[in-house]
Amino acid sequence: MDYYITFLFKPSNLNSRKEQRTKRSVQAEANWLSKAVHNVSS
């Protein structure tokens, strides 16, 4: 997982917008996943 995070935060002028979009979607997916797990366990 570390290499993926380093890739997301790696400074790059060419891909910065794409990486920001990816970071946002990854965070949104993580939020959704934690909510789903919380709903299942409760």
Beta strands, then each sheet from edge to edge (+ up, - down):
end
